[in-house]
Every structure is written in C-alpha cells, then in structure tokens.
Amino acid sequence: MKLAAARLAVPPTRFRAPRLRLAWPLAVAVMALCLAGIGALMVGKAPISPGLAVDLLLARFGMTASVLPMSAETILLQIRLPRVVLAGLVGGALAVAGATYQGVFRNPLADPYLLGVASGASLGAALAFVLPMPATMRALGAVQALAFAGAIVAVAMTFLLARVGGRAPTSTLLLAGVAISAAATAGTAYLMYVRGDQLFVIYAWLLGGFNGASWQEVRLIAPMVLLSAGAMWLGGRILNVLQFGEDQAASLGVPVEQVALVLITAATLATAAAVSVAGLIGFVGLVVPHATRLLFGADYRRLTPTATLLGAAFLIAADTVARGAPGPSEIPVGVITAAIGAPFFLVLLRRQKRLVFW
C-alpha cells in the first residue's frame, strides 16, 4: 500500500519541477529588470529622489492628488520613462535574437548582426540622412523607416543568394550574410565620404543611443518586438532538439528548414526593429545569452524568456551609465556595451573549446 501511494505521488512532482525550474530564473530576471529601471529613472544630470519618482508615477495614474513640480514631472514622464522603456525593448530584442541565432546556427559566437541586418539598417539610415527631405519627415520617423527597410532588404538578398536547389543551408546563409554586410558597409562608407556635412550625424547614429527616445518610437517598435519575442519563446523546445543536429532533428519529425526560417525571421525582425530606433549597439546579443546560459543552464525553454528580461535590464543599466557619466554630454551607449562586450568576446574565443554551450 505504501509503495502504491509513493508511485501515485511521483507524477505531480514531475509536472511541477519544470515549472519551478522556469519560475525562479524568470523571478531573478524580473527583479534585475525592476532594479535597473528604478535606478535609471533616478539617475541623470538632474537627479530625482526615489520618493519623488514614486509620487510622480502615482500622480500620473491618478492614485494621489499631490501637487508636484512640473519640471520633475516632465523629466521623469516625458524624457526618462520613454527612454527606459525603449532601452528595455531594444535590449530584450537583441538578447533574445542572439540566443535564437546561437541555437539555430549552433554557433556560440553568433549574434543579432548576422545576415546583414546591421549593415542594411546602417545603409538605410545613411540614405535618410543624405537624401533631400523636409525635417518634419525625419521627425516623423523617416530615419527609422529607411533603416528598417534596409535591414529587411539586406536579409531578403541574403536568403536569395543562399538558396541552393530550393534550400538555404545555414552555412551558406552565414557566407551570404558576410557578403551582403560587406556590400552594405561599403555603401554606407561611400555616402559618408560624398556627404561630409552629414558625417557627424551618421557617425553618431552608428554609435547607437537613445538621445531622441520618445513614446512615438516605443509605440513604433513595441508590437513587432513583442510578437517576434513571443515566437522565439514558443520555439524553445524545438531549439533544444536542433542542438542534436539537423539530421537528428529531422529524424524526430521536426521540419528543420521551415522551423529555422520562422525563427530566423522572428530574430531578424526583432533586430531590425531595435536597430531602426537605436542605431548599432553591439555585443548585447552575444554577452547576455551566454551569461544567461552560464547562470541558468542551456534549456532554451527558459533561456529565451530569461535572456529577454536580462537583456532589457543590461541595456537599461548601460544607458544609465552613459547618461550619468561626468562631463557636458553623455557617452554613446554603444561605447559602454563595447567596453563590456569586447573583453567578454575575447575570453569566449579563448575558452570556446572548454565551454559547453548547449
């Protein structure tokens, strides 16, 4: 009787354990994101105390009738809050895209700027800066629109070049991406050369940042980032299967090419949306997935959502350091992420044969 009771008690434990293994990394990531967001709202050239920040947010949602300084309300709600939300969306998009690329290509050094995404976006943004158009069009998002279009066109050309006999093998995709990236980079360099008067503007965009963050940009990319991230989260179980190899996954009934195409498309759309509003911010999609994997394991069912939240927290924290740095102007956030990511990348190269990535 006791043995039968013990056997009956086993299945609930088996069902609860995966949920617990998923819940605690998400709880840690949510806590890190909340701390990074709260700190970002308070830090800046005009510091805001935690108490005043809470009062402003409560007053915004009608939960208190306190009379508060109008200047502090403008700084918090119209400047810092959209910047924090936008940095979180961009960081989460780049991190989950990096994790997905690493899983699909089974390459630990893959990042979101594969397949010509970044270079195509750079060329589109450079065109927006050099083409004769009214300033109102740029204010309405012409730069972001052309950057997004350039990223999508570059990826489409990569897929067309990579197709061999109706198929697009991952190794061929990587090579085609390198070729398209080189061509787009050359085009951007040419535009910077012939339009020297726009050199500083284009270069500042290439360094990446959130100086002009607004609620309009948040509304512009939020739906695309959230939908793409959701698709990549749902693909976590299939990404686990792909780590055994394409042949093994196909033998288990996984339509490898179709699944890879869907996941790559979702990662590319998320990256293109992020790059279109923030410029080129490197290493987020390389550092965060690896840190998440080392902390919480390589199961993609928890890796992709956890990396999304930690990527948002990482980029918010990096942007906070960029804003709070001493000096008359802030440091481009791309410089901060490169300062962290470049040494990490070198260590990763050195230890690649000894690390377990999947």
C-alpha positions as CSV (number, residue, x, y, z in Angstrom):
1,M,0.0,0.0,0.0
2,K,2.8,2.4,0.9
3,L,4.6,1.6,-2.4
4,A,1.4,2.3,-4.4
5,A,1.0,5.6,-2.6
6,A,4.6,6.6,-3.4
7,R,4.1,5.8,-7.1
8,L,1.0,7.9,-7.2
9,A,2.9,10.8,-5.7
10,V,5.6,10.8,-8.3
11,P,3.7,12.3,-11.4
12,P,2.7,15.6,-9.7
13,T,6.4,16.2,-8.8
14,R,7.5,15.5,-12.3
15,F,5.0,18.1,-13.6
16,R,5.9,20.7,-11.0
17,A,9.6,20.5,-11.4
18,P,9.9,22.1,-14.9
19,R,7.7,24.9,-13.8
20,L,9.8,25.6,-10.8
21,R,13.0,25.4,-12.9
22,L,11.4,28.0,-15.2
23,A,9.9,30.2,-12.5
24,W,13.0,31.1,-10.4
25,P,15.2,32.3,-13.3
26,L,12.3,34.5,-14.5
27,A,11.9,35.8,-11.0
28,V,15.6,36.8,-10.8
29,A,15.4,38.4,-14.2
30,V,12.3,40.4,-13.4
31,M,13.9,41.6,-10.2
32,A,17.0,42.7,-12.1
33,L,14.9,44.5,-14.7
34,C,12.9,46.3,-12.0
35,L,16.1,47.4,-10.2
36,A,17.7,48.6,-13.4
37,G,14.5,50.5,-14.4
38,I,14.1,52.2,-11.0
39,G,17.8,53.2,-10.9
40,A,17.5,54.6,-14.5
41,L,14.6,56.8,-13.6
42,M,16.5,58.4,-10.7
43,V,20.0,58.9,-12.4
44,G,20.8,61.7,-14.7
45,K,22.0,65.3,-15.0
46,A,19.0,66.3,-12.8
47,P,18.7,63.6,-10.1
48,I,15.3,62.6,-8.9
49,S,14.8,61.1,-5.4
50,P,13.1,57.7,-5.1
51,G,10.2,59.2,-3.1
52,L,9.6,61.9,-5.7
53,A,9.7,59.4,-8.6
54,V,7.1,57.2,-6.8
55,D,4.9,60.3,-6.1
56,L,5.1,61.3,-9.8
57,L,4.2,57.9,-11.0
58,L,1.3,57.6,-8.6
59,A,0.0,61.1,-9.6
60,R,0.2,60.1,-13.2
61,F,-2.1,57.2,-12.7
62,G,-4.5,59.2,-10.5
63,M,-3.6,57.5,-7.3
64,T,-2.7,60.6,-5.4
65,A,-3.6,64.3,-5.6
66,S,-0.3,65.7,-4.6
67,V,1.0,69.0,-6.1
68,L,4.4,68.2,-7.6
69,P,7.0,70.2,-9.5
70,M,6.1,70.4,-13.2
71,S,9.8,70.3,-14.3
72,A,10.4,67.0,-12.4
73,E,7.2,65.5,-14.0
74,T,8.4,66.4,-17.5
75,I,11.8,65.0,-16.9
76,L,10.5,61.7,-15.5
77,L,7.5,61.0,-17.7
78,Q,8.4,62.6,-21.0
79,I,12.2,62.1,-21.1
80,R,13.4,59.3,-18.9
81,L,10.5,56.9,-18.8
82,P,10.2,56.5,-22.6
83,R,14.0,56.3,-22.8
84,V,14.0,53.5,-20.2
85,V,11.1,51.6,-21.9
86,L,12.8,52.0,-25.3
87,A,16.1,50.8,-24.0
88,G,14.4,47.8,-22.4
89,L,12.7,46.9,-25.7
90,V,15.9,47.2,-27.7
91,G,18.0,45.2,-25.1
92,G,15.4,42.5,-24.9
93,A,15.1,42.2,-28.7
94,L,18.8,42.0,-29.2
95,A,19.3,39.4,-26.4
96,V,16.5,37.0,-27.4
97,A,17.6,37.3,-31.1
98,G,21.2,36.5,-30.1
99,A,20.0,33.4,-28.2
100,T,17.9,32.3,-31.1
101,Y,20.7,32.8,-33.7
102,Q,23.1,30.8,-31.5
103,G,20.5,28.0,-31.2
104,V,19.6,27.8,-34.9
105,F,23.1,28.0,-36.2
106,R,24.5,26.0,-33.3
107,N,27.3,28.6,-33.2
108,P,28.2,30.1,-29.8
109,L,29.6,33.2,-31.5
110,A,26.5,34.1,-33.5
111,D,24.9,37.4,-32.7
112,P,21.9,39.5,-34.0
113,Y,24.0,41.3,-36.6
114,L,24.3,38.2,-38.8
115,L,22.7,38.0,-42.2
116,G,23.4,41.7,-43.0
117,V,20.8,43.1,-40.6
118,A,23.0,45.8,-39.0
119,S,24.8,46.8,-42.3
120,G,21.5,47.0,-44.2
121,A,20.0,49.2,-41.4
122,S,23.1,51.4,-41.4
123,L,22.8,51.9,-45.2
124,G,19.1,52.8,-44.9
125,A,19.7,55.3,-42.1
126,A,22.6,56.9,-44.0
127,L,20.3,57.3,-47.0
128,A,17.7,59.0,-44.8
129,F,20.4,61.5,-43.6
130,V,21.7,62.3,-47.1
131,L,18.5,62.4,-49.1
132,P,16.9,65.8,-49.5
133,M,13.7,65.7,-47.4
134,P,11.9,68.1,-45.1
135,A,13.0,68.0,-41.4
136,T,9.4,67.1,-40.5
137,M,9.8,63.8,-42.3
138,R,12.8,62.9,-40.3
139,A,10.9,63.9,-37.1
140,L,8.1,61.6,-38.1
141,G,10.4,58.6,-38.3
142,A,11.9,58.6,-41.8
143,V,15.3,57.5,-40.5
144,Q,13.7,54.6,-38.6
145,A,11.6,53.6,-41.6
146,L,14.5,53.5,-44.0
147,A,16.8,51.8,-41.5
148,F,14.2,49.1,-41.0
149,A,13.6,48.8,-44.8
150,G,17.4,48.5,-45.3
151,A,17.6,45.7,-42.8
152,I,14.8,43.7,-44.3
153,V,16.1,44.2,-47.9
154,A,19.6,43.0,-46.8
155,V,18.2,39.9,-45.2
156,A,16.0,39.1,-48.2
157,M,19.0,39.4,-50.5
158,T,21.0,37.1,-48.1
159,F,18.3,34.5,-48.4
160,L,18.1,34.8,-52.2
161,L,21.9,34.4,-52.5
162,A,22.0,31.5,-50.1
163,R,19.3,29.3,-51.8
164,V,20.9,26.3,-53.4
165,G,18.5,23.9,-55.1
166,G,15.5,25.4,-53.3
167,R,17.2,25.1,-49.9
168,A,19.1,27.6,-47.8
169,P,21.7,25.8,-45.7
170,T,22.8,27.6,-42.5
171,S,26.5,27.6,-43.6
172,T,25.5,29.2,-46.9
173,L,23.4,31.8,-45.1
174,L,26.3,32.8,-43.0
175,L,28.5,33.3,-46.0
176,A,25.9,35.2,-47.9
177,G,25.3,37.4,-44.8
178,V,29.0,38.3,-44.7
179,A,28.9,39.2,-48.4
180,I,25.8,41.4,-48.1
181,S,27.2,43.0,-44.9
182,A,30.4,43.9,-46.8
183,A,28.5,45.5,-49.7
184,A,26.2,47.5,-47.4
185,T,29.1,48.7,-45.3
186,A,30.8,49.9,-48.4
187,G,27.7,51.7,-49.5
188,T,27.5,53.5,-46.1
189,A,31.1,54.4,-46.2
190,Y,30.6,55.9,-49.7
191,L,27.7,58.0,-48.5
192,M,29.7,59.3,-45.6
193,Y,32.5,60.2,-48.0
194,V,30.4,62.1,-50.5
195,R,28.3,63.9,-47.9
196,G,30.9,65.1,-45.4
197,D,28.5,67.6,-44.0
198,Q,26.4,64.7,-42.6
199,L,29.4,62.7,-41.4
200,F,29.0,63.6,-37.7
201,V,25.2,62.8,-37.8
202,I,25.7,59.5,-39.4
203,Y,28.5,58.5,-37.2
204,A,26.6,59.4,-34.1
205,W,23.7,57.2,-35.2
206,L,26.2,54.3,-35.9
207,L,27.4,54.5,-32.4
208,G,23.9,53.9,-31.1
209,G,22.0,55.6,-28.4
210,F,18.6,56.8,-27.0
211,N,19.1,60.6,-27.1
212,G,15.9,61.2,-29.0
213,A,13.8,58.5,-27.3
214,S,10.1,59.2,-27.3
215,W,6.8,57.5,-26.8
216,Q,6.3,57.5,-30.6
217,E,9.3,55.3,-31.0
218,V,8.1,53.0,-28.2
219,R,4.8,52.6,-30.0
220,L,6.6,52.1,-33.3
221,I,8.6,49.0,-32.3
222,A,6.8,47.5,-29.3
223,P,4.3,45.4,-31.2
224,M,7.0,44.0,-33.5
225,V,9.4,43.2,-30.7
226,L,6.8,41.6,-28.5
227,L,5.4,39.4,-31.3
228,S,8.8,38.4,-32.5
229,A,10.0,37.6,-29.0
230,G,6.8,35.5,-28.4
231,A,7.6,33.5,-31.5
232,M,11.1,32.8,-30.3
233,W,9.9,31.9,-26.8
234,L,7.5,29.3,-28.3
235,G,10.3,27.8,-30.3
236,G,12.4,27.0,-27.2
237,R,11.6,23.3,-27.2
238,I,12.4,23.0,-30.9
239,L,15.7,24.8,-30.4
240,N,16.6,22.2,-27.8
241,V,16.0,19.5,-30.4
242,L,18.1,21.4,-33.0
243,Q,21.1,21.2,-30.8
244,F,21.5,17.5,-31.6
245,G,22.0,18.3,-35.3
246,E,19.7,18.9,-38.3
247,D,19.6,15.2,-39.3
248,Q,18.7,14.1,-35.8
249,A,16.0,16.7,-35.5
250,A,14.6,15.7,-38.9
251,S,14.5,12.1,-37.8
252,L,12.4,13.1,-34.8
253,G,9.9,14.7,-37.2
254,V,11.0,18.4,-36.9
255,P,10.6,20.3,-40.2
256,V,14.1,21.8,-39.8
257,E,14.2,24.2,-42.7
258,Q,10.7,25.6,-42.1
259,V,11.3,26.0,-38.3
260,A,14.7,27.6,-38.9
261,L,13.2,30.0,-41.4
262,V,10.5,31.1,-38.9
263,L,12.9,31.5,-36.0
264,I,15.5,33.4,-38.1
265,T,12.7,35.6,-39.5
266,A,11.5,36.4,-36.0
267,A,15.0,37.2,-34.8
268,T,15.7,39.3,-37.8
269,L,12.5,41.3,-37.4
270,A,13.3,42.0,-33.8
271,T,16.8,43.0,-34.6
272,A,15.7,45.3,-37.4
273,A,13.2,47.0,-35.2
274,A,15.8,47.6,-32.5
275,V,18.4,48.9,-34.9
276,S,16.0,51.2,-36.6
277,V,15.4,53.2,-33.5
278,A,18.6,52.8,-31.5
279,G,21.4,52.5,-34.1
280,L,24.1,50.0,-33.9
281,I,24.5,48.7,-30.3
282,G,26.8,45.7,-30.3
283,F,27.5,42.8,-28.1
284,V,24.2,42.7,-26.2
285,G,23.1,39.7,-28.2
286,L,26.4,38.0,-27.5
287,V,27.0,38.8,-23.9
288,V,23.5,38.4,-22.4
289,P,22.6,34.9,-23.8
290,H,26.0,33.5,-22.7
291,A,25.7,35.0,-19.2
292,T,22.1,33.6,-19.0
293,R,23.3,30.2,-20.2
294,L,26.1,30.1,-17.6
295,L,23.8,31.2,-14.8
296,F,20.6,29.2,-15.5
297,G,21.5,26.5,-17.9
298,A,21.1,25.8,-21.7
299,D,17.5,24.8,-21.8
300,Y,16.0,27.2,-24.4
301,R,12.6,26.9,-22.9
302,R,13.9,29.1,-20.1
303,L,16.9,30.6,-21.8
304,T,14.9,32.7,-24.3
305,P,12.5,34.4,-22.0
306,T,15.1,34.9,-19.3
307,A,17.6,36.3,-21.7
308,T,14.9,38.8,-23.0
309,L,14.4,40.2,-19.5
310,L,18.1,40.3,-18.6
311,G,18.9,41.9,-22.0
312,A,16.4,44.6,-21.2
313,A,18.0,45.1,-17.7
314,F,21.5,45.1,-19.2
315,L,20.9,47.8,-21.8
316,I,18.9,50.0,-19.3
317,A,21.9,49.8,-16.9
318,A,24.4,50.5,-19.7
319,D,22.3,53.5,-20.8
320,T,22.1,54.7,-17.2
321,V,25.9,54.6,-17.0
322,A,26.1,56.5,-20.3
323,R,23.7,59.2,-19.1
324,G,25.2,59.5,-15.6
325,A,28.9,59.8,-16.8
326,P,30.6,63.0,-15.8
327,G,31.0,65.6,-18.5
328,P,29.0,68.1,-20.5
329,S,27.5,65.3,-22.8
330,E,26.6,61.7,-22.3
331,I,28.6,58.8,-23.7
332,P,27.1,56.8,-26.6
333,V,25.6,53.6,-25.1
334,G,27.3,51.6,-27.9
335,V,30.6,52.6,-26.4
336,I,29.6,51.2,-23.0
337,T,28.3,47.9,-24.4
338,A,31.5,47.5,-26.5
339,A,33.7,48.2,-23.4
340,I,31.9,45.3,-21.7
341,G,31.4,43.0,-24.7
342,A,34.8,43.1,-26.3
343,P,36.7,41.6,-23.4
344,F,33.9,39.1,-22.9
345,F,34.2,38.1,-26.6
346,L,38.0,37.7,-26.3
347,V,37.6,35.5,-23.2
348,L,34.9,33.5,-25.1
349,L,37.2,32.9,-28.0
350,R,40.0,31.7,-25.7
351,R,37.8,29.3,-23.8
352,Q,35.5,28.2,-26.6
353,K,36.7,24.6,-26.7
354,R,36.2,24.2,-22.9
355,L,32.8,25.8,-22.5
356,V,29.5,23.8,-23.0
357,F,27.1,26.0,-24.9
358,W,24.2,23.5,-25.4
